[in-house]
Amino acid sequence: MKITILGDGAMGTACSVLLATKRENELSIWSAFPDYARQFQASRENTRFLPGVRISDAVRVTGDIREAVDGSDLLVAAIPAVYLRKTLAAIAPSIPADTPCVSVIKGIENETFKRPSEIVAELLGPRGIVVLSGPSHAEEISRHLPATVVAASADADQARQVQKLFTTARFRVYTNPDTVGVELAGALKNVIAIAAGVCDGLGFGDNAKSALLTRGLVEITRFGVALGADPETFTGLAGIGDLITTCISPHGRNRAVGEALGKGRRLADILSRMQSVAEGVWTCRAVRAIAEQKGIDMPITCETYRLLFEDKDALEAVNDLMLRDPKPERP
């Protein structure tokens, strides 16, 4: 297969490492930055987003998106949700209707509240779309440390094809029919990870973080079910599995944003120093808006929003969460 990975970030690069183990594949990575693409192609190392990991000589890196997608049998979308629409609009006329797409994006578009798979379908037309998600930090995958994820699609055959394509001796893939739940879980866990980072920044310890993850999963599930997801999805790899990894790992960008907020830094300063996009910041805005529209109770998300966009003090936000009216754990 000729496979094009759209996006030169850590996850896109990690996907190239995985797929290069199947030597019959022809692989390309498209970078939005032509000068960096030439450097990446020459050095065989993504020094900006995944330093220390050498990619196969068989992987071609290019800053020319039309060249990258020409003749591609499969697209892998690894672009932050905020940039996905613009990128796909540029190549839509060049993509045949039967070219499937795998999304590894974990976010929601702010203006439309659409999930990545919905944006792909809108811009490129109906096609096979599979969501690959779960506890999968690129820093570990690229070093062939064991990981397990799910390939989600309403088309069982498409999910099985992606399962076969991505599975290696150290990367196990399950299938799941619940695309809505898998995408929402991947997006919303980043919001909870920011809150978990705040706990770390304030020095609140393990008890507080455990409670936050547990109640955060309740919010994610509540939101997902309201939008048509299967509640069981959130107890699996794409739900609680990804949530745990994102909230405890030193690799987690969203957790790092929260930790800096907990230590008193301003959001603009935090983001200006980051190479990668912290999807949870923008997802939080979209999720809060949807929750307000639909009357979904999401106290952690709402307090995180106030921290991010209303300059609320971190300790005050925690106090407001803790002092809400007592209620049963299960309504």
C-alpha positions as CSV (number, residue, x, y, z in Angstrom):
1,M,0.0,0.0,0.0
2,K,1.0,3.6,-0.5
3,I,0.2,5.3,2.8
4,T,0.2,9.0,3.4
5,I,0.4,10.4,6.9
6,L,-0.9,13.9,7.1
7,G,1.0,15.6,9.9
8,D,4.6,15.5,11.1
9,G,3.9,15.7,14.8
10,A,4.8,13.0,17.4
11,M,1.8,10.8,16.6
12,G,2.2,11.0,12.9
13,T,5.9,10.1,13.2
14,A,5.1,7.2,15.5
15,C,2.6,5.9,13.0
16,S,5.3,5.9,10.4
17,V,7.5,3.9,12.7
18,L,4.7,1.3,13.3
19,L,3.8,1.0,9.6
20,A,7.4,0.8,8.4
21,T,7.6,-2.6,10.2
22,K,5.5,-3.9,7.3
23,R,8.1,-3.5,4.6
24,E,5.7,-3.9,1.8
25,N,4.2,-0.4,2.6
26,E,5.3,2.8,0.8
27,L,5.1,5.6,3.3
28,S,5.1,9.3,3.1
29,I,4.8,12.0,5.9
30,W,3.5,15.4,4.9
31,S,4.7,18.4,7.0
32,A,3.1,21.8,6.9
33,F,6.5,23.3,7.1
34,P,8.5,22.8,3.9
35,D,11.9,23.9,5.3
36,Y,11.5,21.5,8.3
37,A,10.4,18.7,6.0
38,R,13.6,18.9,4.1
39,Q,15.6,18.8,7.4
40,F,13.5,15.9,8.7
41,Q,14.0,14.0,5.4
42,A,17.7,14.5,5.5
43,S,18.3,13.7,9.2
44,R,15.7,10.9,9.5
45,E,14.8,12.3,12.9
46,N,11.9,14.5,14.0
47,T,14.0,16.7,16.2
48,R,11.1,19.1,16.9
49,F,8.4,16.7,18.0
50,L,10.0,13.3,18.6
51,P,13.7,13.6,19.2
52,G,15.9,10.6,19.5
53,V,13.7,8.4,17.3
54,R,15.1,7.5,13.9
55,I,12.6,6.8,11.1
56,S,13.1,4.2,8.4
57,D,14.9,5.3,5.2
58,A,11.9,4.0,3.4
59,V,9.7,6.8,4.8
60,R,9.6,9.9,2.6
61,V,9.0,13.3,4.2
62,T,7.7,16.2,2.1
63,G,6.3,19.6,2.5
64,D,4.3,19.3,-0.8
65,I,0.9,18.0,0.2
66,R,-0.3,17.2,-3.3
67,E,2.8,15.2,-4.0
68,A,2.3,13.4,-0.7
69,V,-1.3,12.3,-1.4
70,D,-0.9,11.5,-5.1
71,G,-1.8,7.9,-5.7
72,S,-2.2,7.2,-2.0
73,D,-4.2,4.1,-1.1
74,L,-4.7,5.2,2.5
75,L,-4.6,8.5,4.4
76,V,-3.7,8.7,8.1
77,A,-4.9,12.0,9.5
78,A,-2.6,13.1,12.4
79,I,-3.3,16.8,12.3
80,P,-4.6,18.8,15.3
81,A,-8.4,19.2,15.0
82,V,-8.0,23.0,14.7
83,Y,-6.1,22.6,11.4
84,L,-7.9,19.6,9.9
85,R,-10.5,21.4,7.9
86,K,-8.1,23.7,6.2
87,T,-5.7,20.9,5.3
88,L,-8.4,18.6,3.9
89,A,-9.9,21.5,1.8
90,A,-6.6,21.9,0.0
91,I,-6.5,18.3,-1.1
92,A,-10.1,17.3,-1.5
93,P,-10.2,17.5,-5.3
94,S,-7.2,15.2,-5.5
95,I,-8.5,12.4,-3.2
96,P,-10.4,9.5,-5.0
97,A,-13.8,8.6,-3.4
98,D,-12.6,5.1,-2.5
99,T,-9.5,6.2,-0.6
100,P,-10.1,5.2,3.1
101,C,-8.9,7.4,6.0
102,V,-7.6,6.5,9.5
103,S,-7.9,9.3,12.1
104,V,-5.6,9.4,15.1
105,I,-6.8,12.9,16.1
106,K,-8.2,13.5,19.6
107,G,-10.1,16.8,19.5
108,I,-13.3,18.5,18.5
109,E,-13.7,21.4,16.0
110,N,-14.6,24.6,18.0
111,E,-16.7,26.4,15.4
112,T,-18.9,23.4,14.3
113,F,-18.4,21.0,17.3
114,K,-17.7,18.2,14.8
115,R,-15.6,15.2,15.5
116,P,-12.6,14.5,13.2
117,S,-14.3,11.7,11.3
118,E,-17.2,14.0,10.6
119,I,-14.9,16.7,9.2
120,V,-13.2,14.1,7.0
121,A,-16.6,12.9,5.6
122,E,-17.7,16.5,5.0
123,L,-14.6,17.6,3.2
124,L,-13.6,14.4,1.3
125,G,-17.0,12.8,1.0
126,P,-18.4,9.5,2.2
127,R,-15.6,6.9,2.5
128,G,-14.2,4.3,4.8
129,I,-13.2,6.1,8.0
130,V,-11.6,4.3,11.0
131,V,-10.7,6.0,14.3
132,L,-7.5,4.6,15.9
133,S,-7.4,5.6,19.6
134,G,-6.5,4.5,23.1
135,P,-3.6,4.8,25.5
136,S,-0.9,5.5,23.0
137,H,1.7,8.1,23.7
138,A,3.9,8.5,20.6
139,E,7.1,8.7,22.7
140,E,6.5,5.0,23.8
141,I,5.0,3.7,20.6
142,S,8.0,4.9,18.5
143,R,10.3,3.0,20.8
144,H,8.3,-0.2,20.3
145,L,7.1,-0.3,23.9
146,P,3.9,-2.4,24.3
147,A,0.6,-0.6,23.7
148,T,-3.0,-1.6,23.0
149,V,-5.6,0.6,21.2
150,V,-8.9,0.2,19.3
151,A,-9.8,0.7,15.7
152,A,-13.3,2.0,15.6
153,S,-15.7,2.0,12.6
154,A,-19.3,1.3,11.8
155,D,-17.8,-0.8,8.9
156,A,-16.5,-3.9,10.6
157,D,-14.5,-4.9,7.5
158,Q,-12.7,-1.5,7.5
159,A,-11.9,-1.8,11.2
160,R,-10.5,-5.3,10.7
161,Q,-8.3,-4.1,7.8
162,V,-6.8,-1.3,9.9
163,Q,-6.4,-3.7,12.8
164,K,-4.3,-6.0,10.6
165,L,-2.4,-3.1,9.1
166,F,-1.3,-1.5,12.4
167,T,-0.9,-4.6,14.6
168,T,2.7,-5.5,15.4
169,A,4.4,-7.7,18.0
170,R,4.3,-4.7,20.4
171,F,1.2,-2.9,19.2
172,R,-2.1,-4.7,19.7
173,V,-5.3,-3.4,18.1
174,Y,-8.9,-4.4,19.0
175,T,-11.9,-3.4,16.9
176,N,-14.9,-1.4,18.1
177,P,-18.1,-0.3,16.3
178,D,-18.6,2.8,18.4
179,T,-16.9,5.6,16.4
180,V,-18.8,8.3,18.3
181,G,-17.8,7.0,21.7
182,V,-14.2,6.4,20.8
183,E,-13.7,9.9,19.3
184,L,-15.4,11.6,22.2
185,A,-13.4,9.7,24.8
186,G,-10.2,10.6,23.0
187,A,-11.1,14.3,22.9
188,L,-12.6,14.7,26.4
189,K,-9.9,12.9,28.3
190,N,-7.6,15.8,27.3
191,V,-9.8,18.2,29.3
192,I,-9.7,16.0,32.4
193,A,-5.9,15.7,31.9
194,I,-5.7,19.5,32.2
195,A,-7.6,19.3,35.5
196,A,-5.3,16.4,36.7
197,G,-2.3,18.6,35.9
198,V,-3.7,21.3,38.1
199,C,-3.9,18.8,40.9
200,D,-0.2,18.1,40.4
201,G,0.7,21.7,40.2
202,L,-1.1,22.4,43.5
203,G,0.6,19.4,45.1
204,F,-2.7,17.7,46.0
205,G,-1.4,14.1,45.9
206,D,-2.8,10.7,44.7
207,N,-6.1,10.7,46.5
208,A,-7.2,13.9,44.8
209,K,-6.1,12.7,41.3
210,S,-7.8,9.4,41.7
211,A,-11.1,11.0,42.6
212,L,-10.7,13.5,39.7
213,L,-10.1,10.7,37.2
214,T,-13.1,8.7,38.5
215,R,-15.5,11.7,38.4
216,G,-13.9,12.8,35.2
217,L,-14.8,9.5,33.6
218,V,-18.4,10.0,34.8
219,E,-18.5,13.3,33.0
220,I,-17.0,11.9,29.8
221,T,-19.5,9.0,29.8
222,R,-22.4,11.3,30.6
223,F,-21.5,13.6,27.7
224,G,-20.8,10.7,25.3
225,V,-24.1,8.9,26.0
226,A,-26.0,12.2,25.5
227,L,-24.5,12.4,22.0
228,G,-25.3,8.8,21.1
229,A,-22.2,6.8,22.3
230,D,-22.3,3.3,23.8
231,P,-21.6,3.6,27.6
232,E,-19.4,0.5,27.5
233,T,-16.9,2.3,25.3
234,F,-15.9,4.5,28.2
235,T,-14.9,1.5,30.4
236,G,-12.5,0.3,27.7
237,L,-9.2,1.2,26.2
238,A,-10.4,4.4,24.4
239,G,-12.1,5.6,27.6
240,I,-10.6,4.8,31.0
241,G,-7.4,3.4,29.4
242,D,-6.5,6.6,27.6
243,L,-7.7,8.7,30.5
244,I,-5.3,7.1,32.9
245,T,-2.3,7.4,30.6
246,T,-3.0,11.0,29.7
247,C,-3.5,12.0,33.3
248,I,-0.4,10.4,34.9
249,S,2.2,10.4,32.1
250,P,5.0,12.9,32.0
251,H,4.6,12.9,28.2
252,G,1.1,14.3,28.4
253,R,0.9,17.8,26.9
254,N,-2.5,18.5,28.4
255,R,-1.5,17.4,31.9
256,A,1.6,19.6,31.6
257,V,-0.6,22.6,30.7
258,G,-2.7,22.0,33.8
259,E,0.4,21.6,36.0
260,A,1.7,24.9,34.9
261,L,-1.7,26.5,35.6
262,G,-1.7,25.0,39.0
263,K,1.7,26.6,39.6
264,G,0.3,30.0,38.7
265,R,1.5,30.5,35.1
266,R,-0.8,32.2,32.6
267,L,-2.2,30.2,29.7
268,A,-0.9,32.4,27.0
269,D,2.7,32.0,28.4
270,I,2.3,28.2,28.7
271,L,1.1,27.8,25.1
272,S,3.7,30.1,23.6
273,R,6.4,27.8,24.9
274,M,4.9,24.6,23.5
275,Q,6.0,23.0,20.3
276,S,2.9,20.8,20.0
277,V,-0.8,21.6,20.2
278,A,-2.5,20.8,23.6
279,E,-5.9,19.7,22.1
280,G,-7.6,19.8,25.5
281,V,-7.5,23.6,25.7
282,W,-9.7,24.0,22.6
283,T,-11.7,20.9,23.2
284,C,-12.7,22.3,26.6
285,R,-14.3,25.3,24.9
286,A,-16.3,23.2,22.5
287,V,-17.4,20.7,25.1
288,R,-18.6,23.3,27.5
289,A,-20.6,25.0,24.8
290,I,-22.3,21.7,23.8
291,A,-22.9,20.8,27.5
292,E,-24.6,24.1,28.1
293,Q,-26.7,23.7,25.0
294,K,-27.8,20.2,25.9
295,G,-28.0,20.7,29.7
296,I,-25.3,18.1,30.5
297,D,-23.9,18.4,34.0
298,M,-20.1,18.7,33.7
299,P,-18.6,20.5,36.8
300,I,-15.0,19.5,36.2
301,T,-15.1,20.6,32.6
302,C,-16.8,23.9,33.5
303,E,-14.2,24.7,36.2
304,T,-11.4,23.9,33.8
305,Y,-13.0,26.2,31.3
306,R,-13.0,29.0,33.8
307,L,-9.3,28.4,34.6
308,L,-8.4,28.5,30.9
309,F,-10.5,31.3,29.6
310,E,-11.8,33.3,32.6
311,D,-8.5,33.5,34.6
312,K,-10.1,31.8,37.6
313,D,-7.6,31.0,40.4
314,A,-6.8,27.2,40.4
315,L,-7.2,26.8,44.1
316,E,-10.6,28.6,44.0
317,A,-11.7,26.3,41.2
318,V,-10.8,23.2,43.3
319,N,-12.6,24.6,46.4
320,D,-15.8,25.3,44.3
321,L,-15.7,21.7,43.1
322,M,-15.3,20.3,46.6
323,L,-17.9,22.4,48.2
324,R,-20.8,21.7,45.8
325,D,-23.9,20.3,47.3
326,P,-23.5,16.7,48.5
327,K,-25.2,14.1,46.3
328,P,-25.4,10.3,45.7
329,E,-22.5,8.8,43.7
330,R,-25.1,7.1,41.5
331,P,-28.3,9.0,40.8
